[in-house]
Amino acid sequence: MQGVTDSPARGESLESLREQVQRLQQINQALMDRVERSVDTAGSAYSLFESNIYLQKRVHDRTVALENANDELLKAKQLAEAASMAKSLFLANMSHELRTPLSAIIGFASILMRETYGELNPRQKQHVSNIQSSGEHLLGIINDLLDLAKIEAGKLELNISRINLATISLEASAMMEESVQSAGLELKMQLPEEPVWLQGDPLRLRQAILNLLSNAIKFTQQGSVTLYLRTEDGQVHWGIRDTGIGIQEHHLDLLFRPFERIKGRLSDTVRGTGLGLALTKQIVDSHGGCLEVHSSYGVGSDFRIIFECEQAAVDSTGNGVRQ
């Protein structure tokens, strides 16, 4: 009897034990899964940490390299500025030193040309004329050097007044009339009937338009040179248009660099230092204007000064200005 009653109890215990074992296995599997996920997460975190350390080092190295490069650029800039200032001071001092004796040479040549101390035969006159013209040419170069040095040093003084650009244009054309005739060219004037007023330095602006006019005459072998002045859309366009040899497009950027001469542009036969256009641009810039060039190779060029300024039709006294 006892063995019969014990059998069911034993069976229940075995079933319960199996359930417990199964639950323990499930718990164990869950723990193993969690451990695996934790290991994966830890590995990812470690990889991210390593990547972060690597990137921080890269950023630090790049920052140090950039700071070193900036320091080198600053030193180079300071050296360039010091060299430019030294060059400007040298040019200014040398120009002053050369201009005084050269002016004396030109003056004495002028006295000889007037035959103050006696008549000169034709050959002597030619020699004296060569001395005078060469001296004046050299004096012009020295003056350009001095002006360029002043501008680069920020010491060019402008005597600003209210001026009529049409009047400046007529004065410039009169000064270049002989050069135009000697070159066998026609000088055309396209000026408005009413005055065109501008706040500027008359001496420097006359110098600018004379440089452009002289440049056009040098590089125009036949045809005409036109000095024009007009207003449009609140702007003043003042410039020189020629029928000369023109400029190739890839040479345009070289035009306004000091001492730069374009090879093949009659440079072997035309005297010049390459200062005129550079100086003209500096003068225009100092007046708040801009200098543009439009050119077709083999057809001609158009050098144009553009100002934003007041423009009005006024009487000869300058009254009645319309803003």
Backbone bond lengths (Angstrom), bond angles and torsions (degrees), N, CA, C in turn:
res aa  C-N    CA-C-N  psi(-1)  N-CA   C-N-CA  omega(-1)  CA-C   N-CA-C  phi
1 M - - - 1.468 - - 1.522 110.00 -
2 Q 1.287 115.99 -41.45 1.476 119.97 -178.12 1.512 111.24 -62.01
3 G 1.333 118.67 -40.70 1.479 121.45 -179.00 1.484 111.54 -65.91
4 V 1.336 117.56 -30.82 1.455 119.81 -179.02 1.514 110.94 -70.29
5 T 1.302 117.82 -42.52 1.477 121.25 -178.21 1.518 111.73 -70.67
6 D 1.325 120.16 -27.87 1.481 122.23 -177.90 1.527 112.44 -76.54
7 S 1.304 119.46 -24.30 1.468 122.03 -173.33 1.517 113.45 -64.06
8 P 1.322 120.01 -47.04 1.472 119.07 178.38 1.520 112.33 -62.88
9 A 1.299 118.34 -39.92 1.474 121.35 -178.51 1.521 110.58 -63.13
10 R 1.330 113.69 -39.22 1.461 117.59 179.46 1.529 110.54 -66.13
11 G 1.318 116.52 -37.35 1.469 119.64 179.15 1.508 112.09 -65.76
12 E 1.306 115.92 -40.50 1.469 119.35 178.75 1.523 110.40 -64.26
13 S 1.307 116.47 -38.49 1.477 119.32 -179.89 1.525 110.84 -64.11
14 L 1.338 115.91 -40.35 1.464 118.99 178.61 1.532 111.74 -64.37
15 E 1.319 116.25 -41.14 1.475 120.29 178.86 1.513 110.81 -63.68
16 S 1.331 114.98 -42.67 1.470 119.40 179.28 1.526 110.81 -63.73
17 L 1.318 114.12 -38.82 1.462 118.52 -179.95 1.529 110.99 -65.30
18 R 1.361 114.62 -41.24 1.465 117.88 177.80 1.537 111.45 -60.54
19 E 1.326 116.02 -42.20 1.470 120.32 179.99 1.529 110.69 -62.50
20 Q 1.322 114.98 -42.16 1.464 118.74 179.88 1.534 111.14 -64.23
21 V 1.375 112.97 -41.83 1.463 117.10 178.54 1.531 110.81 -62.18
22 Q 1.340 115.39 -41.75 1.474 120.23 179.56 1.535 111.24 -62.79
23 R 1.343 115.34 -42.87 1.467 119.08 179.07 1.524 110.53 -64.23
24 L 1.336 114.86 -40.89 1.469 118.44 178.85 1.534 111.15 -63.58
25 Q 1.342 115.43 -38.93 1.466 119.00 177.21 1.530 111.30 -63.00
26 Q 1.349 116.28 -41.34 1.471 120.61 178.55 1.531 110.92 -63.59
27 I 1.351 112.80 -44.27 1.472 117.17 178.57 1.523 110.36 -62.19
28 N 1.328 115.79 -42.00 1.462 120.96 -179.92 1.531 111.08 -62.38
29 Q 1.359 115.43 -41.85 1.465 119.69 178.53 1.520 111.35 -64.65
30 A 1.344 114.57 -41.78 1.462 118.94 178.14 1.519 111.03 -61.96
31 L 1.344 115.69 -41.66 1.463 119.59 178.38 1.526 111.18 -64.12
32 M 1.347 115.27 -41.37 1.462 118.94 179.08 1.534 111.13 -63.10
33 D 1.358 115.10 -42.28 1.471 118.68 177.31 1.518 111.20 -60.87
34 R 1.313 116.12 -42.58 1.463 120.29 -179.58 1.524 110.93 -65.10
35 V 1.344 115.06 -40.72 1.463 118.92 178.43 1.528 110.49 -62.15
36 E 1.354 115.80 -43.71 1.462 119.81 179.64 1.529 111.33 -61.36
37 R 1.347 114.88 -43.46 1.472 118.28 178.70 1.523 110.55 -63.93
38 S 1.297 116.58 -39.91 1.466 120.46 179.23 1.521 111.02 -63.20
39 V 1.354 114.56 -40.72 1.467 118.78 178.80 1.523 110.56 -64.56
40 D 1.364 115.79 -43.63 1.466 119.68 178.37 1.520 110.99 -61.42
41 T 1.344 115.47 -44.61 1.471 119.96 179.81 1.516 110.75 -62.61
42 A 1.315 115.81 -42.84 1.465 119.70 179.36 1.523 110.70 -63.33
43 G 1.351 115.57 -39.79 1.461 119.14 178.51 1.510 112.03 -64.46
44 S 1.350 116.53 -42.74 1.465 120.85 178.30 1.520 110.67 -63.98
45 A 1.324 115.59 -42.74 1.465 119.70 179.49 1.519 110.77 -62.45
46 Y 1.327 116.00 -39.80 1.460 119.86 179.78 1.530 110.53 -67.15
47 S 1.347 115.58 -41.90 1.466 119.51 177.68 1.523 110.80 -62.36
48 L 1.331 116.16 -41.89 1.462 120.49 177.73 1.516 110.88 -63.57
49 F 1.309 116.15 -39.58 1.463 121.24 178.27 1.528 110.37 -62.42
50 E 1.358 115.17 -45.74 1.465 119.29 178.34 1.527 111.41 -61.09
51 S 1.343 116.40 -43.76 1.466 120.65 179.38 1.519 110.96 -62.09
52 N 1.317 116.38 -41.02 1.460 121.16 -179.94 1.526 110.92 -63.29
53 I 1.345 115.64 -43.83 1.465 119.97 177.92 1.533 110.30 -61.49
54 Y 1.332 117.11 -41.75 1.465 121.84 -179.66 1.527 111.40 -64.26
55 L 1.352 115.03 -44.26 1.462 119.08 -179.95 1.519 111.24 -66.20
56 Q 1.331 116.85 -39.37 1.462 119.99 177.95 1.527 110.85 -60.97
57 K 1.322 115.96 -40.01 1.467 119.79 178.11 1.524 110.79 -65.83
58 R 1.344 116.56 -41.55 1.461 120.00 177.71 1.522 111.05 -60.82
59 V 1.337 115.74 -46.16 1.462 120.21 179.84 1.521 110.67 -61.63
60 H 1.323 116.44 -42.74 1.468 120.27 179.48 1.527 110.97 -62.70
61 D 1.343 116.00 -45.27 1.468 119.65 179.74 1.525 111.20 -62.79
62 R 1.342 116.06 -43.04 1.464 119.57 179.32 1.530 110.89 -65.10
63 T 1.322 116.89 -39.53 1.464 120.82 179.76 1.521 110.87 -63.17
64 V 1.339 115.64 -44.34 1.466 119.91 178.34 1.527 110.52 -62.33
65 A 1.345 116.22 -43.25 1.465 120.23 179.24 1.525 111.29 -63.07
66 L 1.341 116.25 -40.81 1.462 120.47 179.46 1.521 111.15 -66.33
67 E 1.325 117.16 -41.44 1.463 120.75 178.00 1.525 110.74 -63.06
68 N 1.327 116.54 -41.16 1.470 119.98 177.75 1.526 111.09 -63.94
69 A 1.344 115.57 -41.88 1.467 119.48 178.78 1.522 111.04 -64.17
70 N 1.340 116.89 -40.89 1.462 120.69 178.05 1.522 111.15 -63.25
71 D 1.335 116.11 -39.67 1.465 119.93 177.65 1.523 110.76 -62.56
72 E 1.341 116.04 -42.51 1.462 119.90 179.10 1.526 111.22 -65.15
73 L 1.340 116.32 -40.68 1.464 119.98 178.26 1.520 111.18 -64.15
74 L 1.330 116.32 -40.28 1.463 120.13 179.25 1.520 110.49 -63.89
75 K 1.340 116.26 -42.88 1.461 119.54 178.25 1.526 110.77 -63.38
76 A 1.343 116.07 -43.24 1.466 119.89 179.13 1.525 110.96 -63.07
77 K 1.345 116.56 -40.21 1.466 121.11 178.69 1.522 110.52 -63.34
78 Q 1.329 116.60 -43.79 1.458 120.25 179.75 1.522 111.10 -64.75
79 L 1.336 116.60 -40.12 1.463 120.05 177.63 1.524 111.16 -64.75
80 A 1.342 116.22 -41.70 1.462 120.28 179.43 1.524 111.03 -64.34
81 E 1.344 116.32 -41.75 1.460 119.78 178.91 1.522 110.88 -65.15
82 A 1.334 116.25 -40.78 1.464 119.67 178.64 1.525 110.73 -65.00
83 A 1.344 116.33 -41.30 1.464 120.03 178.60 1.520 111.12 -65.17
84 S 1.339 116.38 -40.85 1.461 120.52 178.94 1.522 110.97 -64.29
85 M 1.337 116.45 -41.42 1.461 120.08 178.64 1.527 110.63 -65.44
86 A 1.340 115.99 -42.39 1.466 119.34 178.51 1.523 110.78 -62.37
87 K 1.341 115.90 -41.22 1.467 120.25 178.59 1.522 110.77 -62.56
88 S 1.341 115.99 -44.02 1.461 120.15 -178.92 1.527 111.01 -63.67
89 L 1.342 116.09 -42.88 1.466 119.71 178.68 1.527 110.68 -64.62
90 F 1.339 116.03 -40.04 1.464 119.87 178.75 1.521 110.85 -63.14
91 L 1.335 116.36 -46.64 1.462 120.19 179.62 1.520 111.22 -61.61
92 A 1.338 115.58 -42.45 1.462 119.24 -179.40 1.523 110.80 -63.45
93 N 1.339 116.83 -45.88 1.465 120.34 -178.94 1.524 111.33 -66.13
94 M 1.340 116.57 -44.19 1.452 119.91 -179.76 1.527 111.36 -65.85
95 S 1.320 115.88 -37.26 1.466 119.31 179.25 1.517 110.58 -63.01
96 H 1.336 116.13 -42.94 1.467 119.69 177.73 1.531 110.58 -63.51
97 E 1.338 116.12 -42.97 1.461 120.23 -177.72 1.528 111.51 -66.14
98 L 1.324 117.19 -35.37 1.461 120.88 -177.92 1.520 112.69 -82.00
99 R 1.327 115.95 -31.15 1.461 118.83 -172.42 1.530 111.99 -68.61
100 T 1.320 117.39 -35.89 1.469 119.86 -177.32 1.529 112.08 -64.09
101 P 1.335 119.44 -54.63 1.477 117.51 178.80 1.525 112.87 -66.50
102 L 1.321 117.23 -32.19 1.459 119.68 179.75 1.526 110.78 -66.75
103 S 1.320 116.46 -38.85 1.469 119.72 176.66 1.522 110.66 -61.81
104 A 1.328 116.41 -36.84 1.466 120.16 177.72 1.527 110.51 -65.54
105 I 1.323 117.33 -41.92 1.472 121.00 178.76 1.525 110.66 -61.15
106 I 1.332 115.89 -45.06 1.469 119.87 179.55 1.523 110.37 -64.26
107 G 1.324 115.68 -40.18 1.466 119.76 179.58 1.516 112.26 -63.23
108 F 1.328 117.73 -45.90 1.460 120.90 178.85 1.528 111.18 -65.43
109 A 1.334 116.96 -37.14 1.466 119.76 177.10 1.521 110.44 -63.89
110 S 1.326 116.46 -37.93 1.465 120.39 178.08 1.525 110.99 -64.76
111 I 1.334 116.25 -39.58 1.467 120.32 178.16 1.530 110.22 -63.69
112 L 1.331 115.91 -43.06 1.462 119.49 178.92 1.526 111.23 -63.55
113 M 1.339 116.76 -38.68 1.464 120.33 179.84 1.523 111.22 -64.13
114 R 1.325 116.99 -31.10 1.474 120.14 178.09 1.527 111.65 -79.48
115 E 1.344 115.80 -2.26 1.475 122.54 178.38 1.521 111.26 56.38
116 T 1.328 114.50 40.79 1.464 120.33 179.46 1.524 111.24 -63.73
117 Y 1.326 116.84 -35.60 1.462 121.07 -176.58 1.530 112.31 -106.13
118 G 1.298 116.73 22.80 1.453 119.86 177.81 1.520 111.78 127.75
119 E 1.317 114.78 160.92 1.459 120.19 -177.74 1.528 111.25 -72.62
120 L 1.328 114.72 151.61 1.462 122.15 177.04 1.525 108.88 -115.26
121 N 1.314 115.48 141.40 1.463 117.46 174.64 1.531 108.88 -77.01
122 P 1.329 118.21 166.00 1.475 120.64 -175.78 1.529 113.99 -53.84
123 R 1.324 116.76 -39.28 1.468 119.01 -179.19 1.523 110.70 -67.07
124 Q 1.334 116.55 -41.90 1.462 120.28 178.37 1.529 110.98 -63.52
125 K 1.325 115.93 -41.83 1.465 119.70 178.06 1.530 111.29 -59.93
126 Q 1.335 115.77 -40.50 1.462 119.39 -179.94 1.526 110.93 -64.50
127 H 1.339 115.51 -41.58 1.465 119.22 179.17 1.532 111.02 -64.01
128 V 1.320 116.26 -44.85 1.468 119.94 -179.82 1.527 110.28 -65.08
129 S 1.339 115.44 -38.94 1.467 119.11 177.93 1.527 110.96 -62.46
130 N 1.341 116.20 -39.31 1.465 119.79 177.39 1.525 111.36 -64.41
131 I 1.337 115.50 -40.56 1.471 119.43 177.28 1.522 110.52 -60.55
132 Q 1.324 115.35 -45.49 1.464 120.09 -177.57 1.532 111.76 -65.81
133 S 1.332 117.15 -47.37 1.464 119.87 -177.87 1.528 111.40 -67.05
134 S 1.332 116.60 -39.47 1.466 119.57 178.19 1.523 111.08 -66.58
135 G 1.324 115.72 -39.34 1.461 119.59 177.72 1.515 111.87 -64.21
136 E 1.334 116.09 -42.26 1.465 119.62 178.83 1.528 111.33 -65.65
137 H 1.347 115.87 -37.23 1.469 119.38 177.09 1.529 110.64 -64.21
138 L 1.326 116.17 -44.82 1.461 120.32 179.32 1.525 110.90 -65.67
139 L 1.332 116.97 -37.77 1.461 120.14 177.84 1.527 110.69 -63.93
140 G 1.334 116.25 -37.72 1.464 119.41 177.05 1.518 111.68 -62.37
141 I 1.348 116.33 -41.17 1.468 120.06 177.89 1.525 110.42 -63.89
142 I 1.327 116.55 -43.43 1.469 120.39 180.00 1.523 110.66 -62.63
143 N 1.323 116.29 -42.37 1.468 119.42 178.19 1.526 111.35 -62.46
144 D 1.343 116.50 -40.44 1.467 119.81 177.21 1.525 111.08 -63.02
145 L 1.335 116.18 -42.61 1.465 120.24 178.03 1.519 111.10 -60.82
146 L 1.325 115.47 -43.55 1.457 119.94 -179.40 1.522 110.95 -64.81
147 D 1.320 116.55 -43.61 1.469 119.85 178.87 1.526 111.33 -63.57
148 L 1.340 115.82 -42.47 1.462 119.65 180.00 1.522 110.81 -63.92
149 A 1.329 116.45 -40.47 1.463 120.29 178.08 1.525 110.90 -64.02
150 K 1.327 116.74 -40.23 1.467 120.17 178.34 1.527 111.32 -63.49
151 I 1.320 115.82 -43.16 1.465 119.66 -179.08 1.519 110.63 -64.26
152 E 1.346 116.71 -45.80 1.460 119.94 -179.06 1.522 111.30 -64.89
153 A 1.322 116.98 -30.60 1.465 120.60 178.27 1.523 111.98 -86.27
154 G 1.324 116.51 -1.86 1.461 120.34 -179.85 1.514 113.27 71.57
155 K 1.336 116.92 27.02 1.463 120.33 -175.38 1.528 112.97 -116.71
156 L 1.329 116.72 11.97 1.461 118.68 177.56 1.527 109.02 -77.21
157 E 1.313 116.18 117.38 1.460 120.90 -178.82 1.526 109.75 -89.82
158 L 1.314 115.61 132.13 1.460 121.65 177.70 1.522 109.41 -106.99
159 N 1.318 115.92 128.61 1.464 121.32 175.42 1.529 107.94 -95.71
160 I 1.325 115.00 90.25 1.457 121.09 -172.48 1.527 111.04 -78.35
161 S 1.312 114.87 132.53 1.463 121.25 174.10 1.528 107.71 -150.56
162 R 1.310 115.71 172.66 1.461 120.53 -179.94 1.525 108.23 -87.82
163 I 1.326 116.77 116.97 1.461 120.65 -172.51 1.525 110.31 -127.22
164 N 1.320 113.90 156.27 1.460 121.90 177.11 1.531 108.09 -100.62
165 L 1.320 117.15 114.31 1.461 120.79 -177.39 1.527 112.37 -65.39
166 A 1.322 117.62 -25.92 1.465 119.92 176.84 1.528 110.23 -65.09
167 T 1.332 116.28 -40.04 1.465 120.63 177.75 1.523 110.79 -64.99
168 I 1.335 116.50 -44.19 1.463 120.73 177.19 1.530 110.28 -59.08
169 S 1.317 117.00 -39.19 1.467 121.77 -179.49 1.524 110.96 -63.87
170 L 1.323 116.81 -44.35 1.464 120.65 179.54 1.525 111.14 -64.70
171 E 1.324 116.90 -39.88 1.470 120.48 177.80 1.528 110.70 -63.05
172 A 1.331 116.49 -42.61 1.468 120.50 -179.66 1.525 111.25 -65.08
173 S 1.322 117.02 -41.67 1.468 119.86 -179.51 1.523 111.13 -64.91
174 A 1.332 116.61 -37.53 1.461 120.21 178.68 1.530 110.61 -65.13
175 M 1.323 116.68 -39.28 1.462 121.03 -179.05 1.533 111.90 -68.30
176 M 1.330 117.58 -28.47 1.464 121.02 -176.74 1.526 112.86 -102.27
177 E 1.328 117.33 4.67 1.465 120.68 -175.46 1.524 111.95 -59.58
178 E 1.324 117.04 -43.67 1.465 120.24 -178.73 1.528 111.07 -65.10
179 S 1.335 117.25 -39.91 1.466 120.64 179.37 1.523 111.10 -64.44
180 V 1.329 116.19 -38.43 1.462 120.50 179.05 1.527 110.42 -64.92
181 Q 1.325 115.98 -44.98 1.463 119.85 -179.92 1.526 111.57 -65.24
182 S 1.336 116.43 -39.48 1.470 120.23 179.49 1.521 111.49 -63.97
183 A 1.328 116.23 -31.28 1.469 120.82 179.62 1.519 112.24 -83.44
184 G 1.345 117.42 -3.61 1.460 121.03 -179.88 1.518 113.15 69.99
185 L 1.332 116.57 31.09 1.461 121.35 -178.07 1.522 110.87 -109.75
186 E 1.309 115.38 166.39 1.464 122.01 175.19 1.531 108.50 -106.45
187 L 1.324 115.81 128.29 1.461 120.64 177.39 1.524 108.82 -98.93
188 K 1.329 116.41 117.53 1.459 121.84 179.51 1.527 109.71 -105.61
189 M 1.324 115.27 143.27 1.465 121.10 179.09 1.524 108.89 -119.60
190 Q 1.314 116.37 127.89 1.463 122.27 176.37 1.529 107.91 -125.04
191 L 1.342 114.56 89.53 1.462 120.79 -175.99 1.523 109.94 -119.67
192 P 1.329 117.95 146.94 1.467 120.55 176.92 1.522 110.43 -73.36
193 E 1.315 116.16 157.29 1.460 119.80 179.69 1.522 111.39 -70.98
194 E 1.336 116.61 -34.60 1.460 119.36 -178.69 1.534 110.11 -90.40
195 P 1.326 116.94 152.73 1.469 120.61 178.77 1.530 111.51 -63.55
196 V 1.301 115.06 151.50 1.468 121.77 174.19 1.526 107.03 -120.38
197 W 1.319 115.79 109.58 1.459 121.33 -171.86 1.522 111.98 -93.24
198 L 1.321 113.72 146.45 1.464 120.34 179.89 1.524 108.81 -149.77
199 Q 1.321 116.22 144.80 1.457 120.95 171.07 1.527 107.90 -87.35
200 G 1.336 116.71 110.49 1.456 119.10 -177.15 1.516 111.80 -167.25
201 D 1.310 115.69 178.19 1.458 122.96 178.03 1.532 107.64 -90.98
202 P 1.323 118.99 112.28 1.471 120.62 -175.87 1.523 113.19 -61.31
203 L 1.346 117.22 -37.89 1.460 120.75 -179.23 1.524 110.95 -64.67
204 R 1.335 116.54 -45.81 1.466 120.36 -177.40 1.532 111.59 -71.42
205 L 1.313 117.29 -38.52 1.467 119.51 179.30 1.529 111.01 -69.19
206 R 1.320 116.49 -35.92 1.472 119.15 174.31 1.532 109.52 -64.25
207 Q 1.317 116.26 -40.70 1.462 120.98 177.11 1.528 111.15 -60.34
208 A 1.328 116.76 -40.62 1.469 120.96 -179.28 1.525 111.46 -64.08
209 I 1.342 117.06 -48.71 1.466 119.47 -177.40 1.533 110.75 -70.75
210 L 1.348 117.22 -31.02 1.463 120.41 175.65 1.527 110.92 -65.74
211 N 1.327 116.48 -39.84 1.464 119.64 177.54 1.528 111.10 -61.28
212 L 1.326 115.98 -43.82 1.466 119.85 179.12 1.526 111.17 -65.42
213 L 1.325 116.02 -40.72 1.461 120.68 -179.86 1.531 110.78 -66.32
214 S 1.324 116.07 -43.86 1.462 120.74 178.67 1.523 111.15 -63.11
215 N 1.319 116.52 -40.74 1.464 120.90 179.53 1.531 111.05 -63.48
216 A 1.331 116.14 -40.98 1.467 120.17 179.55 1.523 111.12 -64.71
217 I 1.326 116.92 -41.10 1.465 120.65 179.89 1.529 110.74 -64.18
218 K 1.335 116.32 -40.41 1.468 120.52 -179.06 1.523 112.13 -60.12
219 F 1.335 116.09 -39.69 1.459 119.79 -171.02 1.531 113.45 -108.07
220 T 1.334 115.19 21.71 1.463 120.33 174.09 1.525 108.03 -120.22
221 Q 1.307 116.54 113.13 1.460 120.56 -176.41 1.520 112.59 -87.11
222 Q 1.315 117.19 -26.36 1.458 120.75 177.45 1.528 109.33 -156.39
223 G 1.335 114.37 157.71 1.462 118.65 179.30 1.514 111.58 106.50
224 S 1.316 116.67 -129.94 1.464 119.72 -172.27 1.524 111.75 -144.06
225 V 1.316 113.00 161.85 1.466 122.68 172.68 1.522 106.55 -125.79
226 T 1.317 116.81 128.69 1.467 121.40 -175.77 1.524 110.43 -116.71
227 L 1.324 115.36 126.05 1.461 121.44 172.96 1.525 107.07 -100.66
228 Y 1.321 117.24 119.89 1.466 120.16 -175.60 1.526 111.32 -126.46
229 L 1.314 114.16 154.74 1.467 122.39 177.80 1.521 107.35 -146.38
230 R 1.317 116.48 125.69 1.464 119.86 179.13 1.527 109.49 -153.13
231 T 1.325 114.36 161.77 1.463 120.50 176.85 1.524 108.78 -118.98
232 E 1.315 115.35 140.33 1.464 120.16 176.75 1.529 109.05 -157.48
233 D 1.324 114.90 132.59 1.468 122.50 177.35 1.526 112.49 53.80
234 G 1.330 116.24 42.41 1.458 119.88 177.49 1.518 114.48 75.51
235 Q 1.324 117.00 9.77 1.458 121.42 179.22 1.524 110.29 -117.95
236 V 1.319 115.00 153.86 1.461 121.46 172.59 1.525 108.18 -106.84
237 H 1.325 116.10 125.52 1.464 122.25 176.23 1.529 107.56 -109.36
238 W 1.310 115.40 118.58 1.466 122.14 -174.08 1.526 107.47 -132.66
239 G 1.327 117.55 118.20 1.451 116.16 -175.05 1.511 115.32 -165.92
240 I 1.328 113.30 -172.30 1.459 122.82 -177.53 1.524 108.47 -127.69
241 R 1.326 115.43 128.32 1.465 121.38 177.45 1.530 108.30 -119.88
242 D 1.332 116.53 132.95 1.465 119.29 -177.23 1.528 111.26 -129.65
243 T 1.324 114.59 168.80 1.469 121.56 176.49 1.525 109.40 -109.76
244 G 1.323 115.38 36.43 1.460 120.78 -175.57 1.517 113.77 -81.95
245 I 1.327 114.82 -155.85 1.467 120.24 -172.29 1.520 112.85 -77.73
246 G 1.327 117.68 -14.95 1.456 119.65 179.75 1.522 112.56 75.90
247 I 1.316 115.30 176.89 1.466 121.68 -176.04 1.520 108.69 -133.45
248 Q 1.306 116.30 133.85 1.460 120.03 176.24 1.529 110.02 -70.12
249 E 1.326 115.78 147.11 1.467 120.96 -172.20 1.523 112.76 -58.28
250 H 1.331 117.83 -39.07 1.464 119.60 -176.94 1.528 112.45 -73.42
251 H 1.330 117.67 -5.78 1.460 121.20 176.62 1.528 112.76 -97.77
252 L 1.321 117.84 -9.20 1.465 120.55 -173.48 1.521 112.22 -61.27
253 D 1.335 117.26 -36.56 1.466 120.19 -178.30 1.522 112.62 -68.38
254 L 1.323 117.95 -16.48 1.466 121.25 -178.04 1.518 112.68 -87.12
255 L 1.316 117.25 -14.17 1.465 120.87 -168.96 1.518 113.68 -60.65
256 F 1.325 117.48 -38.48 1.460 120.50 -170.90 1.526 112.93 -101.93
257 R 1.343 116.26 16.20 1.458 119.93 175.15 1.526 109.28 -90.53
258 P 1.340 118.15 131.51 1.468 120.08 179.78 1.525 111.80 -58.66
259 F 1.323 115.99 139.22 1.465 125.14 175.86 1.533 113.16 67.05
260 E 1.324 117.29 11.12 1.465 120.80 -179.62 1.524 108.98 -92.87
261 R 1.322 116.08 125.40 1.460 120.94 176.91 1.518 108.46 -123.43
262 I 1.318 115.84 134.37 1.461 120.95 -176.88 1.521 109.43 -82.02
263 K 1.306 115.85 121.49 1.463 120.33 -179.53 1.523 110.45 -67.67
264 G 1.321 114.06 138.24 1.456 118.97 178.06 1.508 113.22 90.00
265 R 1.326 117.63 -11.34 1.464 120.15 -179.14 1.533 109.59 -92.07
266 L 1.327 115.49 58.75 1.464 122.35 -177.28 1.519 111.68 55.79
267 S 1.350 116.79 21.45 1.459 120.24 -174.13 1.526 112.43 -66.84
268 D 1.319 117.14 -22.99 1.459 119.52 -179.11 1.524 112.11 -78.28
269 T 1.319 117.44 -20.63 1.462 120.35 -176.12 1.522 113.18 -111.58
270 V 1.337 117.77 -12.99 1.463 121.44 -177.38 1.519 110.14 -106.13
271 R 1.334 115.90 128.80 1.456 119.35 177.83 1.525 110.42 -74.27
272 G 1.322 114.68 147.84 1.460 118.88 177.02 1.514 111.01 159.57
273 T 1.336 115.42 159.71 1.464 121.12 -178.80 1.512 112.56 -111.43
274 G 1.332 117.41 -8.21 1.455 119.45 -175.04 1.514 112.90 82.59
275 L 1.335 116.81 17.95 1.467 120.46 -179.22 1.522 112.92 -94.01
276 G 1.337 116.75 -27.19 1.462 120.33 -171.19 1.513 114.12 -57.80
277 L 1.332 117.49 -50.87 1.464 120.66 -177.79 1.522 111.41 -69.65
278 A 1.345 116.57 -37.79 1.466 119.80 177.99 1.524 110.42 -61.93
279 L 1.333 116.19 -43.29 1.459 120.61 179.43 1.526 110.89 -67.12
280 T 1.322 116.58 -40.16 1.467 120.46 178.92 1.521 110.99 -60.22
281 K 1.320 116.36 -44.23 1.468 119.93 179.40 1.526 111.10 -62.11
282 Q 1.322 116.56 -40.67 1.469 120.04 179.39 1.528 110.73 -64.22
283 I 1.324 116.59 -40.34 1.467 120.38 178.79 1.525 110.45 -64.00
284 V 1.335 116.05 -45.49 1.469 120.39 179.60 1.526 110.29 -62.93
285 D 1.333 116.85 -43.88 1.468 120.63 178.82 1.523 111.10 -60.39
286 S 1.331 116.93 -39.54 1.464 120.37 -178.65 1.524 111.85 -66.99
287 H 1.332 117.27 -18.35 1.465 121.93 176.64 1.530 111.93 -96.76
288 G 1.321 116.85 5.69 1.461 120.04 179.30 1.514 114.14 78.64
289 G 1.328 117.28 15.48 1.460 120.79 178.89 1.510 111.44 -102.28
290 C 1.321 116.09 -171.70 1.464 120.51 176.16 1.524 108.81 -138.80
291 L 1.312 115.25 150.16 1.463 122.23 -179.26 1.522 108.35 -113.94
292 E 1.325 116.10 120.10 1.460 121.50 -179.40 1.526 109.65 -114.95
293 V 1.320 115.74 153.93 1.456 120.38 175.05 1.521 108.79 -133.06
294 H 1.318 114.76 132.94 1.462 122.49 175.08 1.526 106.61 -124.94
295 S 1.328 116.21 125.81 1.457 118.53 -174.23 1.522 111.52 -145.53
296 S 1.329 114.49 144.95 1.464 122.02 173.08 1.521 107.23 -121.55
297 Y 1.309 116.19 120.68 1.456 120.43 -176.08 1.530 110.54 -61.28
298 G 1.337 114.86 126.89 1.451 120.94 -179.18 1.515 114.34 85.14
299 V 1.344 117.04 -4.02 1.472 121.28 -177.85 1.525 111.26 -114.99
300 G 1.330 117.50 -46.75 1.450 120.57 -179.02 1.516 111.91 151.66
301 S 1.335 115.09 177.96 1.462 121.26 -176.47 1.516 110.83 -133.61
302 D 1.320 114.81 158.09 1.461 122.34 178.65 1.528 107.47 -136.25
303 F 1.342 116.04 107.19 1.463 121.93 176.22 1.524 107.68 -98.31
304 R 1.321 115.96 121.80 1.463 120.47 -169.68 1.527 111.17 -127.54
305 I 1.340 115.56 126.19 1.466 122.10 173.18 1.527 107.60 -95.99
306 I 1.321 116.49 130.06 1.465 121.21 -178.13 1.524 109.29 -121.25
307 F 1.332 115.14 127.40 1.465 121.71 177.28 1.523 110.00 -122.35
308 E 1.316 115.65 144.59 1.459 121.75 166.01 1.522 105.38 -96.20
309 C 1.322 116.57 113.41 1.459 117.09 -175.58 1.520 110.56 -156.28
310 E 1.328 113.83 172.32 1.458 118.78 175.55 1.521 108.50 -71.71
311 Q 1.290 116.27 141.17 1.468 120.51 179.89 1.516 107.73 -136.08
312 A 1.328 116.78 130.64 1.459 118.96 -178.51 1.512 110.29 -155.30
313 A 1.302 115.82 152.98 1.455 122.01 170.65 1.518 106.87 -90.53
314 V 1.335 116.79 114.82 1.466 120.33 -174.74 1.517 109.22 -130.96
315 D 1.315 114.69 169.13 1.456 118.44 177.57 1.525 109.46 -84.06
316 S 1.305 116.43 -179.87 1.457 120.88 -173.27 1.519 113.24 -65.52
317 T 1.321 118.11 -18.73 1.465 120.54 179.92 1.512 112.09 -86.42
318 G 1.342 116.85 -8.92 1.452 119.52 -179.62 1.502 113.11 88.07
319 N 1.343 117.91 8.64 1.462 120.81 -179.77 1.523 110.54 -83.69
320 G 1.311 115.35 163.10 1.452 120.60 173.51 1.503 114.22 78.83
321 V 1.322 117.19 30.31 1.457 120.36 -178.80 1.514 110.10 -70.41
322 R 1.328 116.00 132.09 1.457 121.11 173.97 1.512 108.16 -100.57
323 Q 1.319 117.33 126.69 1.461 121.60 -179.05 1.517 109.65 -74.41
